[in-house]
Amino acid sequence: MKPFVFFSASMLIALFSCDSYQPEKMAILEDYGSDQLKAINIATQKYPRTSNNYYRKGLILWDMGKRKEALESISKAVEMNDSRGEYHLFLAQTYVENDSMQAAFKAAQKAESLGLDTLALNELLSDLYLKQRRPETALEHINSALGKDPDIAGNYLRKGNILIAMSQPEEAEQSLLKCLSLDPESSGASKALADIYLARGDYDNALVYIDKNLAKSPGDVDFLYKKGIAKAETGQLDPSVGLFRTVIARDDTYEPAYSKLGDVYYRKRDFDSARYFSNGALQLDDQDIEALLTLARISDRQKAYWVSLNYYDKIMAIDSTHSPSVEERKKLRGKIAWLQYLEKNQGAGNSE
């Protein structure tokens, strides 16, 4: 993420003592470097109470890749002058780069409260509200960003992801297609479209985007995983096993591939392999419902009914509305009750 404004090196010293500059009127600085950093350090020493100095120093450090130092500098600027929206926006951007999302959200909201309404701020707020699981508010901000510039492909990708979070796949599809019309190489849009088509059961369309991107990036584990899903869902179990194993070979922390492998091996009636990969998934995510469901089904088939019921109970604790688990658990409890009834009656008959 690039800061939203830069400054000409020739203007730095002359303006360092002034707190009333207008960023949009300043020339763009194409190449920061050690000379600019030296100049700003001199200016900071000469005018230590000027917040602009620390703000500009933060921009220079940012462009040099010194994210933590940039955060320290812009934090100093905000401490000195809390009324500048652009300061708080830059502070929010540096917090994002330093993985401090709550602090970034607070700083971005502060920038907005001060009347800032830039493209960059709306993009950032859109991302942060989506992370906060508030997609409706995120949508408001990305629509505002698109109103300021309707030709940024990445913002249609943002909007598509927000609409997916709002369970509006048809609208998301249109936004993602718009993204690809502006940037045909957007792998993010292709991945999101593949997910929409996979969820819809439109595997032919999903494979169009998957194979197109694998032709360019044959080692992309996300697309290899999605191709594995398409193969598995169309009954091509052996190819799907190969694809999921390739994903794990390339990234042994790719948890969904373990879970899917467990399911595929269960469908192939290879229960040992199914159990192995399902347990591998749970080591990476102990709340993986698909892995728990596979283990519950294996235990049921192997007549370890109480073990199976324990797995179903774990699923209910995670999601009590998970339809397959609710139905299967109900049937299992009925089976256990019937077996207990038979065992009780058989014992009573023997005692007579």
N, C-alpha and C positions, 0 to 999 in steps of 0.2 A: 504494500500500500504506500503510495507516494504522498508526501505532505502536499497541501493544496496550494502553496505559494512559495516562490523562491525570489532571491534578490541579487541584483547586479553587484559585483565585487567593487566596482567604482563608486557605488553609492553607500557602501557600508559605513565608513567612518563618519561621513558627513551627517548621517541620519541617526547615529547611535545615541545621541544625546536627546532625541525627541521621542515622545511617547504617542504622538498623534499621526503617525504615518498611515497611508491608505494602501493596503497590499495590492489592490487591483491596479493601482497607478504605477507600480514599480516594475522595472525591467526584470525579465526572467534570467536567472543565473543558470547557465548550461553546465558549468564544470566547477564544482566545489573541490577544494583540495587543501593542502597544508597551509598555503599562503592565506587563504580566507580564514582558516582557523586561527592562525597567528594574529591576523588583523582583528578578529572579533575578541580574542583574548586581551589584546592591548586596549581595545575599546571598553571592555568589561572592567578592566583595572582603572581606566580613566573615568568611567561613568558607572560606578558600581551600583547606583540606585536606579538605573534605567532598565525597566523590564524588557524593553525591546531587544536589548543586547542579549539577554538570556534566551529569549524566544528565537532570535536569529541564530544564535550559537547552537541551539537545539536542532534547527533545520539543517545546519551545516553538518553536525555530528550524525544526524539521521542519514543524510545522503552519503556519508562516509561509511555507513554500516555500523556505526557505534550506537546501538539502540539504547543500551542502559545509560550511557552518558547523555544521550539526547533526552531521556526521561528525567534525569537529574536537572538538566538545564531548563527544560520547559516547566518543571515543577517549581523551580526557583522563580521563573517569570510569573507564574500564577500566584505564588505566594506574595509577590510584590504588587501585582495588579490582578485582582480577581474579577474584573468587569469586562474582560475582552473575550468575546465568544470564540474568536479564532485561536486564542491561547488554549481554551478548554478543548476545542476540537483536536488540536495537535497533541494535547495531553492525552486525550482519549485514544488517538491513533498509536501513540507510543506505549500506552498501557496494553493495547491489543497485541502489539509486537512483543511485549514482555509477558504475555499470557496472564494478565491481570484483568479478567473480563468484567468483574463487578465494578472495579475502579473505572474501567473504560466506559461502562454504561452510565455511571454517575457523572463522569466528566462530559460525556456527550449530551446528556440531559441538561446539564448546566449550560452548555453552549447554546442549546435550543432555547432555554429559558431567557437567555440574554439577547434573543432576537436573531441569532444566526440561522440562516435558511439557505445554505449552499448545497450544491450537488454532492460534495464530499460528505457533508454532515448527514444528509438524508440517506446516502448509501450506507454509511456506518451505522446509523440508527436502525436501518432496515435489518442489517446483519445481527445487531445486538438484540433487538426485540425478538427476532426469530430464535436466537439462542435462549432467550428467556421464555420461550414457548408462548409467545404472544403474536401469532402470525397476522392477526387482523391489523394490529398497529404497525407491524413490519410492512404490510401491504400498503398502508397509507403513505409511508415514507418512500417506498420504492416507486409508487405512482408519482409522488412529488418529484423524485429524481428524474423519472422518465419525462415528466412535464418540462423539466429544465433542459434536457437533452435526450431526444427520442432515438438517437442513433448509437447508443452504447450497448453493444451486444451483451456484455456481462450483466447489465441490469435486467435484461429479459431472462437471463439464467437465474438471477436472484428472484425475480418475480415467479418464475416457474417453480422454484423450490419452495417458495412461500405458499403457492397455491396447492402444491402437493401436500404440504403440512396442514392445509385447510381442507383436505380431502376433496379437492376440485380438479381431478385429473384431466378432464377435457379442456378446461381453461389453461391448465399448466402446459398441456401439449401445445396449444397455440402459441404461448409465450416462448416455449423452448424452440419451436420451429422458427419463430421470428429471430431468436438468438442465432440459430444456424444460418439463416438467410443473410445475416450481417457478418457472421464469422463461421464459415463452414468447417473450420478446424477446431471448434469448441468441443473438447472431449467431455467437459462437464455437462453440456446440453445433451450430448449423445448418450451419456450414462443415465441421465435422468429420463430421457425418452425411452431408453431400453427398459428401465424399471417400470415405467407406465405400461408399456406393451406387455412385459412379462406378467404384471399383475392382472392385466386384461385378458391374458391368455392368447395374445396375438404374437405368437412366437416367430412367425415369418418376418413381421416388421421389426421385432426386437433384434433378430439376427442381422437385419440389414445394417443397423447402427453398430452392433457388436463387431461384425466381421469387417466393416469398413475401418473401424478404429484398430482392430487387431492387425490389419494389413499394414498400418503405419507403425503400431507399437505392439509387436507380437508378445512382449513380456508383460503387458499391462494386466496385473492380477485382478483388477476390478472387472475388466471385460472378459477375462478368462473365466472368472467365477460366474458372471452372468450367462456366458455361453453354456457353462455346465448346468445351470438351472434350466435353460431352454431345452437342452438335451434330455435332462432328467424328466422334465414335465411332458415330453413327447415320447417317453418310454425308451429312450436310447440310453440305457443305464450304463453300459460299458464305456461309451465315450465320455459320459458325465464323470465317471470315476476317474478316468485319465485326466480330465480337466481340473477337477478338484484337487487331485494329488499334485498336479503341476503348480497350482496356486500355493499349496502348503510347502512344496519344495522351494518355491521362490520367497515365501514369507510364512514362516512357521508360527506366526502370531495371528494369522488371518482366521479368526475364530469361526465366522460363518461357514467356511469351507469344511471345517471339521464336522460341524453340525449337519450339513448337507450330505457329507460322505456317510455319516452314521445312518441317515435316513435312506440313502440309496442302497447301502449294504443290507439294511433291514429288508428292503423290498426285494433284494436278491437272495434273501434268506441266509445270508452270511452273518449270523448273529454275533459271532466273536469279533469280527471286524466292525460291525455296527456298534457294539458296546465299546470297543477300543476308541473309536473316533468320537462317539458321543461323550465319553468321559474326558477326552481331550478337549472338546468344546467347553465342558463345564469347568475345567481347570482354568480356562481363559475368561469364562463368564458363567458364574454359578447360577445365573438366572436365565439361562438359555432354555426357553420353553420347548423348542423343537428337540433339543438333545434329551431333555427330561422325558418328553413324550416317547421318543424312540426307546429309551431305557424301560419305561413303563410297559410298552408293548412287548419288548423282548421278554421281560419278566413274566408277563401274562401268558405268552406263548409257551414259556418253559415251566408254567404252573407254579411260579413263585408269586402267588397272588398277593400276599401281604407286602412283599417287596414292591410289587407293581403299584399297589394302593398307596404306598408311601411316596412314590414318585408322582402319582396323580395329586396327592395332597400338597406336595411342594409346588406343583403347577398352580393349584387353586390359591395358594398363599401369594403367588406372584400376580395371577390374573384369574379371578373367580368367574370371569365371563368367557374364558377360552372354550369355544363351542366343542371342538373334537374331544378335549379332555373332560368336559362336563358330561358328555354323552357316554364316553368310554368308562369313566369312573363310575357312573350310575350303573352301567351294565356289570362292571366288575363287582361292585358291592352286592348286587343281586346274586351274582354267581357265588360269592363267598357266603352269603346268607343261606343259599340253597345247599351248599356243601356242608355247612354247619348243621343245618336241619337234618340232612341225610345222616351225618355222623352221629348226631344225637339219637335219632330213631334207631340206627343200627346198634348203638350201644344199649338202648333200652330193650331191643329184641334179643340181644345176646344175654342180658341179665335174666330174662325170663327163661 
